[in-house]
Amino acid sequence: MVSVAKDHLTEQLINQSGRFILVIAGEAHRQLAMQVGSTKGESVNKFEKFSIAAKTAGPDGALIPQGAAAWMACEVESSQDIKGYRIFIGRVVDQHDTGRPPLVWQKDKYFGLKPV
Ligand SMILES: Cc1cc2nc3c(=O)[nH]c(=O)nc-3n(C[C@H](O)[C@H](O)[C@H](O)COP(=O)(O)O)c2cc1C
């Protein structure tokens, strides 16, 4: 399930295509996560702007940034509007776990993941 701000490019593209790729960022993506998360995709290609090294994967040949922890290709099963956001519930149709630890976001900070 993903929660996407309404009227952003991401929401429009998922509405049009009925699918999305969920990429779980890796620990090396701390800076990149802030960069792409603070930039609107309407007028700029984020892969070019931030020189994101990527390879294609999944049923539609989506671009997966190098260093990602995992990705999941999803087909939208249903969606619902909630206070300025659209909640998309997707069925995972393809996925890959790279084995790299994920980047974790908690209390306004990024963390790595370590055994306790
Ligand atoms: C740590 C972090 C978490 C975010 N989480 C969400 C989220 O859950 N839903 C959302 O719509 N935007 C979220 N954002 C903001 C979007 O990443 C931002 O609006 C997006 O880059 C817009 O891209 P677009 O204009 O290409 O659709 C988050 C940003 C950051 C930095």
The ligand as an ORCA input file, in Angstrom:
! r2SCAN-3c Opt
* xyz 0 1
  C      11.217     10.971      3.714
  C      10.146     11.394      2.757
  C       8.938     10.698      2.790
  C       7.899     11.050      1.901
  N       6.731     10.352      1.925
  C       5.741     10.660      1.056
  C       4.531      9.906      1.033
  O       4.329      8.936      1.776
  N       3.568     10.272      0.135
  C       3.748     11.328     -0.726
  O       2.837     11.598     -1.503
  N       4.882     12.058     -0.717
  C       5.869     11.751      0.143
  N       7.026     12.505      0.167
  C       7.143     13.660     -0.746
  C       7.342     13.183     -2.143
  O       8.523     12.404     -2.210
  C       7.446     14.335     -3.115
  O       6.272     15.083     -3.072
  C       7.665     13.756     -4.508
  O       9.041     13.847     -4.776
  C       6.880     14.402     -5.569
  O       7.242     13.773     -6.794
  P       6.384     13.959     -8.097
  O       6.053     15.408     -8.220
  O       7.277     13.489     -9.184
  O       5.152     13.122     -7.964
  C       8.083     12.139      1.002
  C       9.302     12.824      0.978
  C      10.330     12.450      1.844
  C      11.629     13.222      1.782
*
